[in-house]
Amino acid sequence: MRIVRLPGIHHDSNVILVIGTLGNIIIDSGTSWYQSLQLERIRGILEDDQEKQNNIDRILLTSRRFPCSGGAKHLSSELDNCPIHIHLEGQSSLETGDFFTTWANRFDSDMPPTATETVSDDEVFPLGNGQIWAMSLPGHCSDGVGYYIPEKNLLVSGLLIPRADRPTRWDMPTGCLPDIVESLRKVRKLKLETIIPLQGPAIKGKQHVLEVINRHIDFFENCIEADGHFPKSWSRPAQTALWLTPHPPWPLEEREEIN
């Protein structure tokens, strides 16, 4: 099994291509802004076999939010109309092109009405030499889903962990602060080797992953104790921001010890 992270462009999520012996799956699509470029990137990775350039079995979405889902319809239409999967809680938002709950309006964009199929908690997608296991991870939004790959001990976290150094927001449509803590605790139990967040580099190494998860949990528990408020020293989020910006900054990558 091969896992390729296509780094997010501007507001786009990371787009993850999972290549197996029995099929290929895309996790998240990015916005509609760079959808044609995303298609070229995906086909470029699969170019070793011309017959497989359109061989994508399905697109799995971590949430309804525009940076994750905006380009899904275009990618599907260009990849032999492969099915698009999203949690039931987010399905109506995509199928009606709702630009409020998807947050597309904050990006001055339309949300293309997108036909989808549901993905359920604990649903498994086999790929021959590995599998992808869907995990319901609500908190940022009610339809949050992470995708766990046991063979790599890796999780694609979606907006539950948008970046190692940025905690997610809960004050957007269908967000819930206590659910974030419960979802993070659920992820911590996996004892992961790697997390691929919404944006930015992968979080690697069991100790680093644990430190990042614990930092996020501690922050959100403090917010619950503060009646849902984040620290006053932190800047208000920009209209397109799906996360909060800590002050002082949290570390993005693991710090090396200096002897």
N, C-alpha and C positions, 0 to 999 in steps of 0.2 A: 504494500500500500504506500502511495506517495501523497503527501499533503503539501499543497503550494499556497502560500499566503500572497495574494495580490494586494499590496499596500493601498489603503484608501487614498483617493485623490480629493483634496480640498475637504468637502463635507462628507464624502463617501465613507461608508464602512469598509473595513477590510473585506475582500471577496476571497473565499476559500474554495479551492478546487481539490476535491478528494478523488484520487485515481486508484481504482481497484482492478483486480483481474476480471471481475464480472460486471463492471460498470463504473461510471463516473458521476459524481454529485457536486453541485455548487451549493455553498452555504452563503447566503446573503448576496445581494446584487449591486449595492451602491445606489445612488440617486439615478434619476433619468438624465442627468447632465452629461455624464461620461459613458453612457450605456454602449455606444458604438465602440469606444476604446476598450471597454471591458470585454466586449465580444472578441475584439482582435487579440487581446491578451490571452484569453482562454483558448482560442484557436491556435495561437502561437505555441502554447504549452503542449497542445495535442498534435502539433504539426508533424511529428515523427511518423504518424500513420494517417495519411490523407483520408482514409475511409472513416476514421474515428473523430474527425474534427467537429462533427455535430453530434457525437455520441455522448450526450448528457442525459442521464436517466431522469433527473428531477432537480428542482431548485428548492432548498430548504431555507426558510426565513426565520431569523431569531426574533423578529417583532414586526409590527405594522409600520414603524417609524420610517419616514421617507428616506433617510440615509441607508437603511437596510433593504427597503423594498421597492424604491422608486423605479429602478431599472429592470425589475423582474419580468414585467410583461414583454418588454422588447427582447430580452435575452431568450425567453421561452419561445417567442415567435420565430426567432432566427435559429433556434436549436431544436427544430422538428417538433415544436409545440410541447416540449417536455412539461410535465405537471409542476405546479408551484404549490408548496405546502406551507401552511401557517396554522398556528393554534386557533381553535374555534373562536376564542374571544376576539381575535383580530380579523376574522374572515370577512365579516360584513363591511368593515372599513375599507378593505382592499377592493371588494367586489362592487362597491358603490362609488369608489374614487373619493372617499371622504378626506378632504385636505385639512380638516381640523384635527382629528385624532391621530392622523398619520404625521401631523406637524408640517406637511408640505407647504401650507400657507405661510409659515414662518420663513420659508426659503423662497417666497414669491414664485412658487411653482404649483402646477396642477398635479394631482395624483391620478395617474391613468387607471381607470377601472380595470381590475385585474382578476381574472377567474382563478380560483384556488381550490385546493383540496386541503382537508384538515390533517394536522399531525397531532398525535396524542402522547401524553406522558408515558414514557417507557416504550414507545414504538421503536422498532429496530429496522434499520435499512441495511441489508447484507450486501457486501461488495466482493465476495469471494475470499480474498485474503484479509478481510477485516469487516467491521461493521460500524454503523453510526447509531448511537442510542440517543433518542430525544428525551430531554429532561425539562419539565415545566419549571420555570424560574421566574415567577412573577415578582413585581416590586417596582421597577421603573414603569412597567405597564402590565396589565393583567394577562397579556398574551405572550410574555417573555418566554423564550425557549432557548436552552443551551443544547449543544450537540457534543456528546461524549464519544470518544473513539478509544475503546479499551486497549486495543493493540498498541497504541502510542501513549496511553495514559494521559490523554490530551482532551481539553474542553474548549470548544468555541463558545465563548460566554455571552456574546451579544451585549446588550446594554446593562446587564447586571454589573459587569466590570468594563466600563467604556474604555479605560486606559489604566495602566498601573498607577498613574499619578493623579487620576481624576475620579472622584466618586460620582455615581449616577444621581440623577434628579428623581424625586418622587412627587413633585408638584405639577406634573403634566397629566393630561387625561388618562385616567385609570391607574395612576401611580398609587403606591401604598408603602409607607416607610417601614412598618413592622414586617411586611412581606419581604422586603429587601434583606433584612437581617436573617429571616428564616431561610431564604434561598441561598445566601452566602454560607450559612452553616451547613446546608445540604451539600454545597460544593466542597467545603472544607473536608467533609467526611471521605471524599474520593481520594485524598492524598495524591494530588495530581503532580505529574512531572512538568506539564506545560499548559498554559492558558493562552489562547489567542483572543485578545479583547476586541472590542468594537473597532478601535483604531489603534495605530501605533504598533510597536514591536511585540513579539510574543514574550510572555513571562515564562522564563525557563528555570528549572531546577526546583526540587521539592521544597528546599528551605526558603528560596525566594518567593515561590508561589504561596507558601504558608504565611510569610511575612506580609505580602500584599493583601491576602484575604483577611488576615487579622487586623491590619490597619484599617481596612474598609469597614469591617464589623465594629471595631471600637468607635469609629467615627459615627456610624449610624446609630449605635446604642446611645452615644452622647446626645445625638440629635433628638432621639425619643425622650430622653430625660429633660431636654430643653424645650419640650412641647412642640417638636417639629421644626425648630429653628436651627439654621446653620450659623457658624460664628459671624459676628458683625464685621470682623476685619476682612472677610472674604468679599470679593466683588460680586455684584449682582450678575447672574448669567446673561449672556448676549441672547438675542431673540432666537437664534438658531442653535444655541448650546443645549446639548442633551446631558450635560454633566455640570458639576460645580468645579471651580478653580481654587484649590487650597492656597492659603497664605499663612505662613511661608510654604513654598512649593514642597510637595511630596516627591521622593525620588522616583524617576521613571524606570531606571534600571538598577540592578543589584550593585551595591557599593562594594568595591574591592577593599579588603582590609590591608592597611599599610603597616608592615612590621618595622 
